[in-house]
């Protein structure tokens, strides 16, 4: 749900608190209050609300995922992973849990396990471009340019006008010794109004001779 201002969000929080006062055993109300507190930026209150929801229903996958996401924002990486793993123990197809684990593993600089998590995201949600972007960036850090190219080309299969993919393919093809394709993707990024680095364009022109 979108809110025009803080007044609407504050009103929702007040209504949820009133509802919980009358029905404190309702886990969904605590969960929704947690979501509202996240939107408000009150992370400690959100954590408490998610934990209350899980005390009432330990199998609420969404509460585990959002509590894990909250820990991720706070850089509590072990806690984030553990909470999302609890979600996966309940629902092994919970792609958002894999996504959270992927980002936590990235922050731990554990590239292999991060890649495994993002691959699981794509297994269940092949159209999810952010997971493919994460895989491309992991492959770049590993110096695997063939994989970088494959990931960005997969993104372009989903969205041919995705300018960032075109732009990042330019240095990838340059590294692979194909300045012609590098130039094509660089020019496409320019045509899509992506803020390109002129130095990259000059490197491509030099490589083209």
C-alpha positions in Angstrom: 0.0 0.0 0.0 1.3 3.5 -0.9 0.8 6.5 1.4 0.7 10.1 0.3 2.3 11.4 3.6 3.3 10.4 7.1 -0.2 11.3 8.4 -1.8 8.4 6.5 1.0 6.1 7.7 0.6 7.2 11.3 -3.2 6.7 11.0 -2.6 3.1 9.8 -0.2 2.4 12.7 -2.8 3.8 15.2 -5.5 1.6 13.7 -3.3 -1.5 13.8 -2.4 -0.8 17.4 -6.1 -0.5 18.3 -6.9 -3.7 16.5 -4.1 -5.5 18.3 -5.3 -4.1 21.6 -8.6 -5.8 20.9 -7.2 -9.0 19.3 -3.6 -9.4 20.5 -3.5 -13.0 19.3 -3.8 -12.0 15.6 -0.3 -12.6 14.0 -1.2 -10.9 10.7 -2.0 -7.6 12.5 1.4 -7.7 14.3 3.0 -8.5 10.9 1.3 -5.6 9.2 2.3 -3.3 12.0 5.9 -4.4 11.4 5.6 -3.4 7.8 4.2 -0.1 8.7 7.0 0.6 11.2 9.5 -0.3 8.5 7.9 2.3 6.2 8.1 4.8 9.0 11.8 4.0 9.7 11.1 2.7 13.2 13.2 -0.4 12.9 13.3 -1.4 16.5 9.5 -1.3 16.7 9.3 -3.2 13.4 11.6 -5.9 14.8 9.4 -6.3 17.9 6.2 -6.5 15.8 7.7 -9.1 13.4 8.9 -11.2 16.4 5.4 -10.9 18.0 3.9 -12.2 14.8 6.3 -15.2 14.8 5.6 -15.9 18.4 1.9 -16.3 17.4 2.7 -18.1 14.2 6.2 -19.5 13.8 5.4 -20.7 10.2 4.6 -17.2 8.9 7.1 -17.1 6.0 6.6 -13.5 5.2 7.5 -12.5 8.8 10.7 -14.5 8.7 11.6 -12.9 5.4 10.9 -9.3 6.5 12.6 -9.8 9.8 15.6 -11.1 7.9 15.4 -8.2 5.6 15.4 -5.9 8.6 18.5 -7.5 9.9 20.1 -7.2 6.5 19.4 -3.4 6.5 21.1 -3.3 9.9 24.1 -5.3 8.7 23.3 -8.1 11.1 24.3 -10.6 8.5 24.3 -13.8 10.4 20.9 -13.0 11.9 19.6 -12.1 8.4 20.7 -15.4 6.9 19.4 -17.4 9.8 15.9 -15.8 9.6 15.7 -16.3 5.8 16.8 -19.9 6.2 13.9 -20.4 8.6 11.6 -19.1 5.9 13.1 -21.6 3.4 12.6 -24.4 5.8 8.9 -23.7 5.7 8.7 -22.8 2.0 11.6 -23.8 -0.2 10.3 -21.7 -3.1 10.4 -18.4 -1.1 12.5 -16.6 -3.7 12.7 -13.4 -1.6 14.5 -15.4 1.2 17.1 -16.5 -1.3 17.4 -12.9 -2.5 18.1 -11.7 1.1 20.6 -14.4 1.6 22.3 -13.5 -1.6 22.8 -9.9 -0.5 23.9 -11.0 3.0 26.5 -13.3 1.5 27.7 -10.5 -0.8 28.2 -8.3 2.2 30.2 -11.1 3.8 32.3 -11.3 0.5 31.2 -14.9 0.1 30.7 -14.7 -3.7 30.1 -18.4 -4.3 27.3 -18.8 -1.9 25.9 -15.4 -2.9 25.8 -16.6 -6.5 24.1 -19.9 -5.5 21.4 -17.9 -3.7 20.7 -15.6 -6.7 20.6 -18.6 -9.0 17.8 -20.0 -6.8 16.0 -16.7 -7.2 16.2 -17.0 -10.9 15.1 -20.6 -10.8 11.8 -19.5 -9.2 11.5 -16.0 -10.8 13.4 -16.0 -14.1 12.0 -12.6 -15.0 13.6 -10.9 -11.9 16.2 -8.7 -13.4 17.9 -7.5 -10.1 19.0 -11.1 -9.3 20.5 -11.3 -12.8 22.3 -8.0 -12.2 23.7 -9.3 -9.0 25.0 -12.5 -10.7 26.6 -10.3 -13.4 28.4 -8.2 -10.8 29.6 -11.3 -9.0 31.0 -12.7 -12.2 32.7 -9.4 -12.9 34.4 -9.5 -9.5 35.5 -13.0 -10.3 36.9 -11.9 -13.7 34.6 -14.4 -15.6 33.8 -12.2 -18.6 32.0 -14.9 -20.5 29.6 -15.3 -17.6 29.2 -11.5 -17.3 28.3 -11.3 -21.0 25.8 -14.2 -20.6 24.0 -12.6 -17.7 23.7 -9.2 -19.3 22.5 -10.8 -22.6 19.9 -12.7 -20.6 18.7 -9.4 -19.2 18.4 -8.0 -22.6 16.4 -11.0 -23.7 13.9 -9.9 -21.0 14.2 -6.2 -21.6 16.0 -5.1 -24.8 15.9 -1.5 -23.7 17.7 -2.0 -20.4 20.4 0.6 -20.8 22.6 -0.5 -17.9 23.0 -4.0 -19.5 24.1 -2.5 -22.8 26.5 -0.2 -21.0 28.1 -2.9 -18.9 28.4 -5.2 -21.9 30.7 -2.6 -23.5 33.7 -3.1 -21.1 32.9 -6.9 -20.9 33.3 -7.3 -24.7 36.3 -5.1 -24.6 37.9 -7.4 -22.0 37.0 -10.3 -24.2 38.8 -8.7 -27.2 35.7 -7.8 -29.2 35.8 -4.0 -29.5 33.1 -4.2 -32.3 30.5 -5.6 -30.0 31.7 -3.3 -27.3 31.1 -0.3 -29.5 27.7 -1.5 -30.5 26.5 -1.8 -26.9 28.2 1.5 -25.9 26.4 3.2 -28.7 23.1 1.6 -27.7 23.6 2.8 -24.2 24.2 6.4 -25.5 21.0 6.1 -27.7 19.1 5.1 -24.5 20.4 8.2 -22.7 22.5 6.3 -20.2 25.2 8.5 -18.6 28.2 6.9 -20.2 31.9 7.4 -19.3 33.6 9.1 -22.3 36.9 7.4 -21.3 35.3 4.0 -22.0 34.2 5.3 -25.4 37.7 6.4 -26.1 39.2 3.0 -25.1 36.7 1.3 -27.4 37.7 3.7 -30.3 41.4 3.0 -29.6 40.8 -0.7 -29.7 38.9 -0.4 -32.9 41.9 1.3 -34.4 
